[in-house]
Amino acid sequence: MDDYSSLREQIGQDLDTLQGTENPKSIFEIADDYLLGNPNLKRAVVEDIIKEEADRRGIAIH
């Protein structure tokens, strides 16, 4: 597991929730939510995790 395993798990859970309740969001909107909550995170890392978790779940994000 990487250093971001808890973040990856949270993003995965949030993507599952979004998939059931909303239209696909932009990856930038999703990343902004995490970056506002923790400004120490790097945008590129958060976006990569979002992309990977969305791909694993077959969730369309743009």
C-alpha positions in Angstrom: 0.0 0.0 0.0 1.2 3.5 -0.7 1.3 6.5 1.6 -2.1 7.7 0.2 -4.0 4.5 0.9 -6.5 6.2 3.2 -7.0 9.0 0.7 -7.4 6.4 -2.1 -10.0 4.6 0.0 -11.9 7.8 0.7 -11.9 8.9 -2.9 -13.2 5.5 -3.9 -16.0 5.7 -1.5 -16.9 9.2 -2.6 -16.9 8.2 -6.3 -19.2 5.3 -5.5 -21.6 7.8 -3.7 -21.4 10.3 -6.6 -22.1 7.6 -9.2 -25.4 6.8 -7.5 -26.5 10.4 -6.9 -25.1 12.9 -9.4 -24.1 13.4 -13.0 -20.4 12.9 -13.6 -18.3 15.7 -12.2 -15.1 17.1 -13.6 -12.0 15.7 -12.1 -11.0 19.3 -11.2 -14.1 19.7 -9.1 -13.6 16.5 -7.3 -9.9 17.3 -6.7 -10.8 20.8 -5.4 -13.0 19.3 -2.7 -10.0 17.3 -1.4 -7.5 20.1 -1.8 -9.7 22.6 0.1 -9.9 20.1 3.0 -6.2 19.4 3.0 -4.0 22.1 1.3 -0.9 20.0 1.9 -2.0 17.5 -0.8 -0.5 17.8 -4.3 -3.1 18.4 -7.0 -1.4 16.0 -9.5 -1.4 13.1 -6.9 -5.1 13.7 -6.0 -6.1 13.8 -9.7 -4.1 10.6 -10.5 -5.8 8.8 -7.6 -9.3 10.0 -8.8 -8.6 8.9 -12.3 -7.3 5.4 -11.2 -10.3 4.9 -8.8 -12.8 6.1 -11.4 -11.3 3.7 -14.0 -11.4 0.8 -11.6 -15.1 1.5 -11.1 -16.0 2.3 -14.7 -17.1 5.8 -13.6 -17.1 8.5 -16.3 -15.4 11.7 -15.1 -14.1 14.4 -17.3 
